[in-house]
Amino acid sequence: MELATIILAAGQGTRMKSDTAKVLHPVGGKAMVLRTIEAAARLSPRPPILVVGHEADAVRTAVGERAQFVTQAQQLGTGHAVMQAADVLRGQAEMVVVFYADMPLLRTETLRRLVDSQRQNRGPVTLLTVTAPDPRGFGRIVRGADGLVINIVEERECTPEQLRIRELNVGVYAFEANWLWENLSRLTPKSKGEYYLTDLAPLAASQGLPVIGVEHDDLDEVIGINTRVHLAEAEAALRRRVNQYWMLEGVTLIDPATTYIHEDARIGQDTVIYPNTHIVGKTVIGPHSQIGPNSVISDSQIGTKCVVNSSVVEEAVLEDRVRIGPFARLRKGAYLAEDTYMGNFGEVKNSRLGPHTHMGHFSYVGDAEIGADVNIGAGTITCNFDGVNKNKTVVGDHAFIGSDTMLVAPVTVGNNARTGAGSVVTHDVPDGALAVGVPARLREARSPDSA
């Protein structure tokens, strides 16, 4: 059966009190409209129809080619919004699924369940409902003696008896397409001139056609966002969903309530995540690692048996058994080979540190290539920027860089070379040589055994 989806994203969202369109506010690091589009894309290969209105240009820019757009120039209600898609979809699909762009936690599996129910329904409408103690302003579901839906009453229009109903309409519908297009024109405007999509349910019932209400038991999934309070609720619900998944996959979260993991991240089993840690973007963390507490890992790769203690890692790579922190920072392009250690308050940017290299605290390495088994003493700085260009520092294998050394790039320190504490190195240091002083001068290196 050919299936089309319509996502309603035209509302003003005034209760958000924001200069940003409501549907562009992120949940779990991703705009809520993009989340609903992804759910629709998994349901049907046909690009969803996105009904835009308020801040339409900004929404179009954010969505790009992920959806087909129709415009609701005047926001005259949900029924009017769906009418805007009629010319695009009439005759193109047998079933139309409609839902809101401000429902970012709605799962494709739930939409499929709704679609399957409508396929078994000889009537034209199947809708999703929940039963909840707090109605949150949702419309009430009124059922007949046979259990079929006979009406959906908006909260502000409910009688006192209807207000006591706790089965709620969440705004997710599956329609038989031909019936939908034929009956949208029969909707009548309310007092404010708005056409409600919910009026199609009693319209179908009046025609003697069954309207099915499919009850759903996950209240988190159908959170509709109208305020910043709802936004925070959705964030918390998504965090619970993601964290539960990883714990069931063998990852230990010491305090799930303060652990933030984006859905695109991947984590190996027996890794331990300590409190107040953020794992962002397409980060990959290997097994048996320890991350946190108080760490931020963004779009990075971390190997097996690594330790990241109270540190920030951004677009960086850590091979196996790397230890950093506390209070270290790896910036874009940092690459730490296996068994590297980086002390507290160190920073690495666009540089590679070879295996078994030890980088002391209060050091900065930028635009550098550091060899294997190198000692970088505390307070070492690569002076990579001359005011115009970023220049490269190269340090060979088994070199020893004394504390507080300044390596003024471009400069090369050779294999097994050494610098004295406090040296300012402005010229290349050959293999096995010793450089000391300000500016550094070459001296004959003594072997440790000759002392």
C-alpha positions as a Markdown table, in Angstrom:
| # | Residue | x | y | z |
|---|---|---|---|---|
| 1 | Met | 0.0 | 0.0 | 0.0 |
| 2 | Glu | 1.4 | 3.4 | -1.0 |
| 3 | Leu | 2.0 | 5.5 | 2.1 |
| 4 | Ala | 2.5 | 9.2 | 2.5 |
| 5 | Thr | 3.3 | 11.2 | 5.6 |
| 6 | Ile | 2.5 | 14.8 | 6.5 |
| 7 | Ile | 4.3 | 16.6 | 9.3 |
| 8 | Leu | 2.8 | 19.7 | 10.7 |
| 9 | Ala | 5.4 | 22.4 | 11.4 |
| 10 | Ala | 3.7 | 25.7 | 10.7 |
| 11 | Gly | 2.7 | 26.8 | 14.2 |
| 12 | Gln | 4.1 | 29.9 | 15.8 |
| 13 | Gly | 5.1 | 28.2 | 19.1 |
| 14 | Thr | 4.5 | 31.4 | 21.1 |
| 15 | Arg | 4.7 | 29.7 | 24.4 |
| 16 | Met | 8.3 | 28.9 | 23.8 |
| 17 | Lys | 9.0 | 32.6 | 24.0 |
| 18 | Ser | 11.9 | 32.3 | 21.5 |
| 19 | Asp | 13.3 | 34.0 | 18.4 |
| 20 | Thr | 13.9 | 30.5 | 17.0 |
| 21 | Ala | 11.1 | 28.5 | 15.4 |
| 22 | Lys | 9.8 | 26.0 | 17.9 |
| 23 | Val | 10.5 | 23.0 | 15.7 |
| 24 | Leu | 14.2 | 24.0 | 15.3 |
| 25 | His | 14.9 | 23.7 | 19.1 |
| 26 | Pro | 17.2 | 20.7 | 19.6 |
| 27 | Val | 16.4 | 17.6 | 21.6 |
| 28 | Gly | 19.4 | 15.5 | 22.2 |
| 29 | Gly | 21.5 | 17.7 | 20.0 |
| 30 | Lys | 19.2 | 17.5 | 17.0 |
| 31 | Ala | 16.3 | 19.8 | 15.9 |
| 32 | Met | 13.0 | 18.2 | 16.8 |
| 33 | Val | 11.8 | 18.6 | 13.2 |
| 34 | Leu | 14.7 | 16.6 | 11.9 |
| 35 | Arg | 13.8 | 13.8 | 14.4 |
| 36 | Thr | 10.2 | 13.6 | 13.1 |
| 37 | Ile | 11.4 | 13.6 | 9.5 |
| 38 | Glu | 13.8 | 10.7 | 10.3 |
| 39 | Ala | 10.9 | 8.8 | 11.8 |
| 40 | Ala | 8.8 | 9.4 | 8.7 |
| 41 | Ala | 11.6 | 8.5 | 6.4 |
| 42 | Arg | 11.9 | 5.1 | 8.1 |
| 43 | Leu | 8.2 | 4.6 | 7.6 |
| 44 | Ser | 7.9 | 5.3 | 3.9 |
| 45 | Pro | 10.4 | 5.8 | 1.1 |
| 46 | Arg | 8.4 | 8.8 | -0.1 |
| 47 | Pro | 9.8 | 12.1 | 1.3 |
| 48 | Pro | 7.5 | 13.5 | 3.9 |
| 49 | Ile | 5.4 | 16.5 | 3.2 |
| 50 | Leu | 6.4 | 19.2 | 5.7 |
| 51 | Val | 3.8 | 22.0 | 6.2 |
| 52 | Val | 5.6 | 25.2 | 7.1 |
| 53 | Gly | 4.4 | 28.6 | 8.0 |
| 54 | His | 6.0 | 30.6 | 10.9 |
| 55 | Glu | 9.8 | 31.1 | 10.2 |
| 56 | Ala | 9.3 | 29.0 | 7.1 |
| 57 | Asp | 12.6 | 30.0 | 5.5 |
| 58 | Ala | 14.6 | 29.0 | 8.6 |
| 59 | Val | 12.9 | 25.7 | 8.7 |
| 60 | Arg | 13.5 | 25.0 | 5.0 |
| 61 | Thr | 17.2 | 25.8 | 5.4 |
| 62 | Ala | 17.5 | 23.5 | 8.4 |
| 63 | Val | 15.7 | 20.6 | 6.7 |
| 64 | Gly | 17.2 | 21.0 | 3.2 |
| 65 | Glu | 16.2 | 18.2 | 0.8 |
| 66 | Arg | 15.0 | 15.8 | 3.5 |
| 67 | Ala | 11.3 | 16.8 | 2.9 |
| 68 | Gln | 8.9 | 18.3 | 0.4 |
| 69 | Phe | 7.5 | 21.6 | 1.5 |
| 70 | Val | 4.0 | 23.1 | 1.4 |
| 71 | Thr | 3.2 | 26.4 | 2.9 |
| 72 | Gln | 0.4 | 27.4 | 5.2 |
| 73 | Ala | 0.4 | 31.1 | 4.8 |
| 74 | Gln | -2.3 | 31.7 | 7.4 |
| 75 | Gln | -2.3 | 29.4 | 10.5 |
| 76 | Leu | -5.9 | 28.4 | 10.5 |
| 77 | Gly | -5.7 | 25.2 | 12.3 |
| 78 | Thr | -4.6 | 21.6 | 11.8 |
| 79 | Gly | -7.3 | 20.8 | 9.3 |
| 80 | His | -6.4 | 23.8 | 7.2 |
| 81 | Ala | -2.7 | 22.7 | 7.4 |
| 82 | Val | -3.4 | 19.3 | 5.9 |
| 83 | Met | -5.5 | 20.9 | 3.2 |
| 84 | Gln | -2.3 | 22.6 | 1.9 |
| 85 | Ala | -1.0 | 19.1 | 1.0 |
| 86 | Ala | -4.1 | 18.0 | -0.9 |
| 87 | Asp | -2.9 | 19.1 | -4.4 |
| 88 | Val | 0.5 | 17.4 | -3.9 |
| 89 | Leu | -0.8 | 14.1 | -2.6 |
| 90 | Arg | -4.2 | 13.6 | -4.1 |
| 91 | Gly | -4.1 | 10.3 | -6.1 |
| 92 | Gln | -0.5 | 9.6 | -5.0 |
| 93 | Ala | -1.1 | 7.4 | -2.0 |
| 94 | Glu | -3.6 | 5.1 | -0.5 |
| 95 | Met | -2.9 | 6.0 | 3.1 |
| 96 | Val | -1.8 | 9.3 | 4.7 |
| 97 | Val | -0.2 | 9.5 | 8.2 |
| 98 | Val | -0.3 | 12.9 | 9.9 |
| 99 | Phe | 1.6 | 14.0 | 13.0 |
| 100 | Tyr | 3.3 | 17.0 | 14.5 |
| 101 | Ala | 6.9 | 18.2 | 14.2 |
| 102 | Asp | 7.0 | 19.0 | 17.9 |
| 103 | Met | 6.9 | 15.3 | 18.9 |
| 104 | Pro | 10.6 | 14.4 | 18.6 |
| 105 | Leu | 10.5 | 11.1 | 20.6 |
| 106 | Leu | 7.8 | 9.4 | 18.4 |
| 107 | Arg | 9.2 | 6.1 | 17.2 |
| 108 | Thr | 8.8 | 4.7 | 13.7 |
| 109 | Glu | 7.7 | 1.4 | 15.4 |
| 110 | Thr | 4.7 | 3.2 | 16.9 |
| 111 | Leu | 3.8 | 4.7 | 13.5 |
| 112 | Arg | 4.0 | 1.3 | 11.9 |
| 113 | Arg | 1.7 | -0.1 | 14.6 |
| 114 | Leu | -0.8 | 2.7 | 13.7 |
| 115 | Val | -0.5 | 2.0 | 10.0 |
| 116 | Asp | -1.1 | -1.8 | 10.6 |
| 117 | Ser | -4.2 | -1.0 | 12.6 |
| 118 | Gln | -5.6 | 1.2 | 9.8 |
| 119 | Arg | -4.9 | -1.5 | 7.2 |
| 120 | Gln | -7.2 | -3.7 | 9.3 |
| 121 | Asn | -9.8 | -0.9 | 9.7 |
| 122 | Arg | -12.7 | -0.9 | 7.3 |
| 123 | Gly | -13.2 | 2.8 | 8.3 |
| 124 | Pro | -11.2 | 5.8 | 7.2 |
| 125 | Val | -9.4 | 6.8 | 10.4 |
| 126 | Thr | -7.1 | 5.3 | 13.0 |
| 127 | Leu | -5.6 | 7.5 | 15.7 |
| 128 | Leu | -3.1 | 7.1 | 18.6 |
| 129 | Thr | -4.3 | 7.7 | 22.2 |
| 130 | Val | -2.8 | 7.5 | 25.7 |
| 131 | Thr | -4.3 | 7.4 | 29.1 |
| 132 | Ala | -2.5 | 9.8 | 31.5 |
| 133 | Pro | -3.2 | 11.4 | 34.9 |
| 134 | Asp | -2.2 | 14.8 | 33.6 |
| 135 | Pro | -4.1 | 15.8 | 30.4 |
| 136 | Arg | -1.5 | 18.6 | 29.6 |
| 137 | Gly | -4.2 | 20.4 | 27.5 |
| 138 | Phe | -4.8 | 17.4 | 25.1 |
| 139 | Gly | -8.2 | 16.7 | 23.6 |
| 140 | Arg | -10.3 | 14.0 | 25.2 |
| 141 | Ile | -11.3 | 10.8 | 23.4 |
| 142 | Val | -15.0 | 10.0 | 23.6 |
| 143 | Arg | -15.9 | 6.4 | 22.8 |
| 144 | Gly | -19.2 | 4.8 | 22.1 |
| 145 | Ala | -20.7 | 1.7 | 23.8 |
| 146 | Asp | -18.9 | -0.5 | 21.2 |
| 147 | Gly | -15.5 | 1.0 | 22.0 |
| 148 | Leu | -15.1 | 3.0 | 18.8 |
| 149 | Val | -14.2 | 6.6 | 18.9 |
| 150 | Ile | -17.1 | 8.9 | 18.3 |
| 151 | Asn | -15.6 | 12.3 | 19.1 |
| 152 | Ile | -12.5 | 14.2 | 20.0 |
| 153 | Val | -13.2 | 17.2 | 22.2 |
| 154 | Glu | -10.6 | 19.9 | 22.6 |
| 155 | Glu | -10.0 | 20.7 | 26.3 |
| 156 | Arg | -11.3 | 24.2 | 26.1 |
| 157 | Glu | -14.6 | 22.9 | 24.7 |
| 158 | Cys | -15.1 | 20.0 | 27.2 |
| 159 | Thr | -18.0 | 19.7 | 29.5 |
| 160 | Pro | -17.1 | 19.1 | 33.2 |
| 161 | Glu | -17.9 | 15.4 | 32.6 |
| 162 | Gln | -15.6 | 15.3 | 29.6 |
| 163 | Leu | -12.8 | 17.0 | 31.5 |
| 164 | Arg | -12.7 | 13.9 | 33.8 |
| 165 | Ile | -11.8 | 11.7 | 30.8 |
| 166 | Arg | -8.1 | 10.6 | 30.9 |
| 167 | Glu | -7.8 | 9.0 | 27.5 |
| 168 | Leu | -6.2 | 11.7 | 25.4 |
| 169 | Asn | -5.7 | 12.4 | 21.7 |
| 170 | Val | -1.9 | 12.8 | 21.0 |
| 171 | Gly | -2.3 | 14.1 | 17.4 |
| 172 | Val | -1.1 | 11.1 | 15.4 |
| 173 | Tyr | -3.4 | 9.9 | 12.7 |
| 174 | Ala | -3.6 | 7.4 | 9.8 |
| 175 | Phe | -6.2 | 8.2 | 7.1 |
| 176 | Glu | -7.6 | 6.4 | 4.1 |
| 177 | Ala | -6.4 | 8.9 | 1.6 |
| 178 | Asn | -9.4 | 9.3 | -0.8 |
| 179 | Trp | -11.8 | 9.7 | 2.2 |
| 180 | Leu | -9.4 | 12.3 | 3.7 |
| 181 | Trp | -9.3 | 14.5 | 0.6 |
| 182 | Glu | -13.1 | 14.2 | 0.1 |
| 183 | Asn | -14.0 | 15.2 | 3.6 |
| 184 | Leu | -11.5 | 17.9 | 4.5 |
| 185 | Ser | -13.8 | 20.4 | 2.6 |
| 186 | Arg | -16.6 | 19.4 | 5.0 |
| 187 | Leu | -14.8 | 20.8 | 8.0 |
| 188 | Thr | -16.4 | 23.9 | 9.5 |
| 189 | Pro | -14.4 | 26.7 | 11.1 |
| 190 | Lys | -14.5 | 27.2 | 14.9 |
| 191 | Ser | -15.0 | 30.5 | 16.6 |
| 192 | Lys | -11.5 | 31.7 | 15.8 |
| 193 | Gly | -11.8 | 30.7 | 12.1 |
| 194 | Glu | -9.7 | 27.5 | 12.6 |
| 195 | Tyr | -10.4 | 24.1 | 11.0 |
| 196 | Tyr | -9.6 | 21.2 | 13.4 |
| 197 | Leu | -8.3 | 17.9 | 12.0 |
| 198 | Thr | -9.9 | 16.3 | 15.1 |
| 199 | Asp | -13.4 | 17.0 | 13.7 |
| 200 | Leu | -12.8 | 14.3 | 11.1 |
| 201 | Ala | -13.3 | 11.7 | 13.7 |
| 202 | Pro | -16.9 | 12.6 | 14.6 |
| 203 | Leu | -17.5 | 13.2 | 10.9 |
| 204 | Ala | -16.5 | 9.6 | 10.0 |
| 205 | Ala | -18.6 | 8.3 | 13.0 |
| 206 | Ser | -21.6 | 10.3 | 11.7 |
| 207 | Gln | -21.2 | 8.5 | 8.4 |
| 208 | Gly | -21.4 | 5.1 | 10.1 |
| 209 | Leu | -17.7 | 4.5 | 9.6 |
| 210 | Pro | -15.5 | 3.1 | 12.4 |
| 211 | Val | -12.8 | 5.2 | 13.9 |
| 212 | Ile | -10.2 | 3.2 | 15.8 |
| 213 | Gly | -8.3 | 4.5 | 18.7 |
| 214 | Val | -5.0 | 2.6 | 19.3 |
| 215 | Glu | -3.9 | 3.0 | 22.9 |
| 216 | His | -0.2 | 3.5 | 23.6 |
| 217 | Asp | 1.5 | 3.0 | 26.9 |
| 218 | Asp | 4.6 | 5.1 | 26.6 |
| 219 | Leu | 3.8 | 8.6 | 27.7 |
| 220 | Asp | 7.4 | 9.8 | 27.1 |
| 221 | Glu | 7.2 | 9.0 | 23.4 |
| 222 | Val | 4.2 | 11.2 | 22.8 |
| 223 | Ile | 5.4 | 14.3 | 24.6 |
| 224 | Gly | 4.4 | 17.3 | 22.5 |
| 225 | Ile | 6.6 | 20.3 | 23.1 |
| 226 | Asn | 5.0 | 23.7 | 23.6 |
| 227 | Thr | 7.1 | 25.2 | 26.4 |
| 228 | Arg | 10.7 | 25.1 | 27.6 |
| 229 | Val | 9.4 | 22.9 | 30.4 |
| 230 | His | 8.2 | 20.3 | 27.9 |
| 231 | Leu | 11.6 | 20.6 | 26.1 |
| 232 | Ala | 13.4 | 19.7 | 29.3 |
| 233 | Glu | 11.0 | 16.8 | 29.8 |
| 234 | Ala | 11.7 | 15.5 | 26.3 |
| 235 | Glu | 15.5 | 15.8 | 26.9 |
| 236 | Ala | 15.2 | 13.8 | 30.1 |
| 237 | Ala | 13.0 | 11.2 | 28.4 |
| 238 | Leu | 15.4 | 10.8 | 25.5 |
| 239 | Arg | 18.4 | 10.5 | 27.9 |
| 240 | Arg | 16.6 | 7.7 | 29.8 |
| 241 | Arg | 15.9 | 5.9 | 26.5 |
| 242 | Val | 19.5 | 6.1 | 25.3 |
| 243 | Asn | 21.1 | 5.4 | 28.6 |
| 244 | Gln | 18.9 | 2.3 | 29.2 |
| 245 | Tyr | 19.9 | 1.0 | 25.8 |
| 246 | Trp | 23.7 | 1.2 | 26.6 |
| 247 | Met | 23.3 | -0.3 | 30.0 |
| 248 | Leu | 21.5 | -3.3 | 28.5 |
| 249 | Glu | 24.4 | -3.5 | 26.0 |
| 250 | Gly | 27.0 | -3.9 | 28.8 |
| 251 | Val | 28.1 | -0.3 | 29.5 |
| 252 | Thr | 28.2 | 0.8 | 33.2 |
| 253 | Leu | 26.7 | 4.2 | 33.9 |
| 254 | Ile | 27.5 | 5.2 | 37.5 |
| 255 | Asp | 24.8 | 7.8 | 37.5 |
| 256 | Pro | 22.5 | 7.7 | 34.5 |
| 257 | Ala | 20.7 | 10.9 | 35.5 |
| 258 | Thr | 23.9 | 12.9 | 34.9 |
| 259 | Thr | 25.1 | 11.0 | 31.9 |
| 260 | Tyr | 24.4 | 12.5 | 28.4 |
| 261 | Ile | 25.0 | 10.3 | 25.4 |
| 262 | His | 23.9 | 11.3 | 21.9 |
| 263 | Glu | 22.2 | 8.6 | 19.8 |
| 264 | Asp | 24.9 | 8.5 | 17.2 |
| 265 | Ala | 27.6 | 7.5 | 19.7 |
| 266 | Arg | 28.9 | 3.9 | 20.0 |
| 267 | Ile | 30.3 | 2.4 | 23.2 |
| 268 | Gly | 32.0 | -0.9 | 23.9 |
| 269 | Gln | 31.0 | -3.3 | 26.6 |
| 270 | Asp | 32.6 | -3.1 | 30.1 |
| 271 | Thr | 33.3 | 0.6 | 29.6 |
| 272 | Val | 32.4 | 2.7 | 32.6 |
| 273 | Ile | 30.9 | 6.2 | 32.3 |
| 274 | Tyr | 31.2 | 8.3 | 35.4 |
| 275 | Pro | 28.8 | 11.2 | 36.4 |
| 276 | Asn | 28.4 | 14.4 | 34.5 |
| 277 | Thr | 29.9 | 13.1 | 31.3 |
| 278 | His | 28.7 | 14.2 | 27.8 |
| 279 | Ile | 29.3 | 11.9 | 24.9 |
| 280 | Val | 28.4 | 13.9 | 21.8 |
| 281 | Gly | 28.0 | 13.4 | 18.1 |
| 282 | Lys | 29.5 | 10.3 | 16.3 |
| 283 | Thr | 31.9 | 9.4 | 19.1 |
| 284 | Val | 33.1 | 5.8 | 19.2 |
| 285 | Ile | 34.5 | 4.4 | 22.5 |
| 286 | Gly | 36.1 | 1.0 | 22.8 |
| 287 | Pro | 35.5 | -1.6 | 25.5 |
| 288 | His | 37.0 | -1.6 | 29.0 |
| 289 | Ser | 37.6 | 2.2 | 29.0 |
| 290 | Gln | 36.8 | 4.7 | 31.8 |
| 291 | Ile | 35.3 | 8.0 | 30.8 |
| 292 | Gly | 34.8 | 10.9 | 33.3 |
| 293 | Pro | 33.7 | 12.1 | 35.7 |
| 294 | Asn | 33.1 | 15.6 | 34.3 |
| 295 | Ser | 34.3 | 14.9 | 30.7 |
| 296 | Val | 33.1 | 16.0 | 27.3 |
| 297 | Ile | 33.8 | 13.7 | 24.3 |
| 298 | Ser | 32.7 | 15.1 | 20.9 |
| 299 | Asp | 33.0 | 13.4 | 17.5 |
| 300 | Ser | 36.0 | 11.4 | 18.7 |
| 301 | Gln | 37.4 | 7.9 | 18.6 |
| 302 | Ile | 38.6 | 6.3 | 21.8 |
| 303 | Gly | 40.2 | 2.9 | 21.9 |
| 304 | Thr | 40.3 | 0.0 | 24.3 |
| 305 | Lys | 41.2 | 0.4 | 28.0 |
| 306 | Cys | 41.6 | 4.2 | 27.8 |
| 307 | Val | 41.1 | 6.6 | 30.7 |
| 308 | Val | 39.7 | 10.1 | 30.2 |
| 309 | Asn | 39.5 | 11.8 | 33.5 |
| 310 | Ser | 37.7 | 15.2 | 33.8 |
| 311 | Ser | 38.8 | 16.2 | 30.3 |
| 312 | Val | 37.5 | 17.6 | 27.0 |
| 313 | Val | 38.1 | 15.6 | 23.8 |
| 314 | Glu | 37.0 | 17.2 | 20.5 |
| 315 | Glu | 37.4 | 15.6 | 17.1 |
| 316 | Ala | 40.4 | 13.6 | 18.3 |
| 317 | Val | 41.7 | 10.0 | 18.2 |
| 318 | Leu | 43.0 | 8.0 | 21.1 |
| 319 | Glu | 44.4 | 4.6 | 20.4 |
| 320 | Asp | 44.4 | 1.8 | 23.0 |
| 321 | Arg | 45.5 | 2.3 | 26.6 |
| 322 | Val | 45.8 | 6.1 | 26.4 |
| 323 | Arg | 45.4 | 8.0 | 29.6 |
| 324 | Ile | 44.7 | 11.7 | 29.8 |
| 325 | Gly | 43.7 | 14.2 | 32.5 |
| 326 | Pro | 42.5 | 15.4 | 34.8 |
| 327 | Phe | 41.7 | 18.7 | 33.1 |
| 328 | Ala | 43.3 | 17.9 | 29.8 |
| 329 | Arg | 42.0 | 19.1 | 26.4 |
| 330 | Leu | 42.4 | 17.5 | 23.0 |
| 331 | Arg | 41.3 | 19.7 | 20.2 |
| 332 | Lys | 40.5 | 18.9 | 16.6 |
| 333 | Gly | 43.2 | 16.8 | 14.9 |
| 334 | Ala | 44.8 | 15.5 | 18.0 |
| 335 | Tyr | 46.0 | 11.9 | 17.7 |
| 336 | Leu | 47.4 | 10.0 | 20.6 |
| 337 | Ala | 49.0 | 6.6 | 19.8 |
| 338 | Glu | 48.8 | 3.6 | 22.1 |
| 339 | Asp | 50.0 | 3.8 | 25.6 |
| 340 | Thr | 50.4 | 7.6 | 25.5 |
| 341 | Tyr | 50.0 | 9.5 | 28.7 |
| 342 | Met | 49.0 | 13.2 | 28.9 |
| 343 | Gly | 49.0 | 14.9 | 32.3 |
| 344 | Asn | 46.7 | 17.5 | 33.9 |
| 345 | Phe | 46.1 | 20.9 | 32.2 |
| 346 | Gly | 47.8 | 19.7 | 29.0 |
| 347 | Glu | 46.5 | 20.6 | 25.5 |
| 348 | Val | 47.1 | 19.0 | 22.1 |
| 349 | Lys | 45.8 | 20.5 | 18.8 |
| 350 | Asn | 46.3 | 19.1 | 15.3 |
| 351 | Ser | 49.2 | 17.0 | 16.4 |
| 352 | Arg | 50.2 | 13.3 | 16.6 |
| 353 | Leu | 51.9 | 11.9 | 19.7 |
| 354 | Gly | 53.6 | 8.6 | 19.1 |
| 355 | Pro | 53.3 | 5.4 | 21.2 |
| 356 | His | 54.5 | 5.3 | 24.8 |
| 357 | Thr | 55.0 | 9.1 | 24.8 |
| 358 | His | 54.6 | 10.9 | 28.1 |
| 359 | Met | 53.4 | 14.5 | 28.1 |
| 360 | Gly | 53.7 | 16.3 | 31.4 |
| 361 | His | 51.3 | 18.7 | 32.9 |
| 362 | Phe | 50.8 | 22.4 | 31.9 |
| 363 | Ser | 52.1 | 21.6 | 28.4 |
| 364 | Tyr | 50.8 | 22.7 | 24.9 |
| 365 | Val | 51.5 | 20.8 | 21.7 |
| 366 | Gly | 50.1 | 22.3 | 18.5 |
| 367 | Asp | 50.8 | 21.5 | 14.8 |
| 368 | Ala | 53.4 | 18.9 | 15.8 |
| 369 | Glu | 54.6 | 15.4 | 15.1 |
| 370 | Ile | 56.0 | 13.8 | 18.2 |
| 371 | Gly | 57.7 | 10.4 | 17.9 |
| 372 | Ala | 57.6 | 7.3 | 20.0 |
| 373 | Asp | 58.7 | 7.0 | 23.6 |
| 374 | Val | 59.3 | 10.8 | 24.0 |
| 375 | Asn | 59.3 | 12.6 | 27.3 |
| 376 | Ile | 57.6 | 16.0 | 27.1 |
| 377 | Gly | 58.4 | 17.8 | 30.4 |
| 378 | Ala | 55.9 | 19.9 | 32.3 |
| 379 | Gly | 55.3 | 23.3 | 31.0 |
| 380 | Thr | 56.6 | 22.6 | 27.4 |
| 381 | Ile | 55.2 | 24.8 | 24.7 |
| 382 | Thr | 55.3 | 24.5 | 21.0 |
| 383 | Cys | 55.3 | 28.1 | 19.8 |
| 384 | Asn | 53.5 | 27.3 | 16.5 |
| 385 | Phe | 52.0 | 30.6 | 15.5 |
| 386 | Asp | 54.2 | 33.4 | 14.2 |
| 387 | Gly | 51.3 | 35.9 | 13.8 |
| 388 | Val | 50.7 | 34.8 | 10.2 |
| 389 | Asn | 51.2 | 31.1 | 9.8 |
| 390 | Lys | 50.9 | 28.0 | 11.9 |
| 391 | Asn | 54.3 | 26.3 | 11.8 |
| 392 | Lys | 55.2 | 22.7 | 12.5 |
| 393 | Thr | 57.3 | 21.1 | 15.2 |
| 394 | Val | 58.9 | 17.7 | 14.8 |
| 395 | Val | 60.3 | 15.7 | 17.7 |
| 396 | Gly | 62.0 | 12.4 | 16.9 |
| 397 | Asp | 61.8 | 9.0 | 18.7 |
| 398 | His | 63.2 | 8.7 | 22.3 |
| 399 | Ala | 63.8 | 12.4 | 22.6 |
| 400 | Phe | 63.7 | 14.1 | 26.0 |
| 401 | Ile | 62.2 | 17.6 | 26.2 |
| 402 | Gly | 63.0 | 19.3 | 29.5 |
| 403 | Ser | 60.5 | 21.1 | 31.6 |
| 404 | Asp | 59.5 | 24.6 | 30.4 |
| 405 | Thr | 61.1 | 24.2 | 27.0 |
| 406 | Met | 59.9 | 26.5 | 24.3 |
| 407 | Leu | 60.0 | 24.9 | 20.8 |
| 408 | Val | 59.8 | 27.9 | 18.4 |
| 409 | Ala | 58.4 | 26.4 | 15.2 |
| 410 | Pro | 59.3 | 25.5 | 12.5 |
| 411 | Val | 61.8 | 23.4 | 14.3 |
| 412 | Thr | 63.0 | 19.8 | 14.5 |
| 413 | Val | 64.4 | 17.9 | 17.5 |
| 414 | Gly | 66.0 | 14.7 | 16.4 |
| 415 | Asn | 65.9 | 11.1 | 17.6 |
| 416 | Asn | 67.4 | 10.7 | 21.1 |
| 417 | Ala | 68.0 | 14.4 | 21.3 |
| 418 | Arg | 67.5 | 16.4 | 24.6 |
| 419 | Thr | 66.7 | 19.9 | 25.7 |
| 420 | Gly | 67.5 | 21.4 | 29.1 |
| 421 | Ala | 64.9 | 22.8 | 31.4 |
| 422 | Gly | 63.9 | 26.3 | 30.4 |
| 423 | Ser | 65.5 | 26.2 | 27.0 |
| 424 | Val | 64.2 | 28.3 | 24.1 |
| 425 | Val | 64.8 | 26.2 | 21.0 |
| 426 | Thr | 64.9 | 28.3 | 17.8 |
| 427 | His | 67.1 | 26.0 | 15.6 |
| 428 | Asp | 67.0 | 22.3 | 14.8 |
| 429 | Val | 68.6 | 19.9 | 17.3 |
| 430 | Pro | 70.4 | 17.0 | 15.6 |
| 431 | Asp | 70.0 | 13.4 | 16.5 |
| 432 | Gly | 71.5 | 12.6 | 19.9 |
| 433 | Ala | 72.4 | 16.3 | 20.6 |
| 434 | Leu | 71.7 | 18.4 | 23.7 |
| 435 | Ala | 70.3 | 22.0 | 23.5 |
| 436 | Val | 70.3 | 24.3 | 26.5 |
| 437 | Gly | 69.9 | 28.0 | 27.3 |
| 438 | Val | 68.1 | 31.0 | 26.0 |
| 439 | Pro | 68.4 | 30.9 | 23.1 |
| 440 | Ala | 69.3 | 27.3 | 23.2 |
| 441 | Arg | 72.9 | 26.3 | 22.1 |
| 442 | Leu | 74.1 | 22.8 | 21.3 |
| 443 | Arg | 76.3 | 21.1 | 23.8 |
| 444 | Glu | 77.9 | 17.7 | 23.9 |
| 445 | Ala | 75.4 | 15.2 | 25.3 |
| 446 | Arg | 76.5 | 13.0 | 28.1 |
| 447 | Ser | 75.1 | 9.5 | 28.6 |
| 448 | Pro | 73.4 | 8.9 | 31.9 |
| 449 | Asp | 76.0 | 6.3 | 32.7 |
| 450 | Ser | 78.9 | 8.8 | 32.6 |
| 451 | Ala | 77.6 | 11.0 | 35.3 |
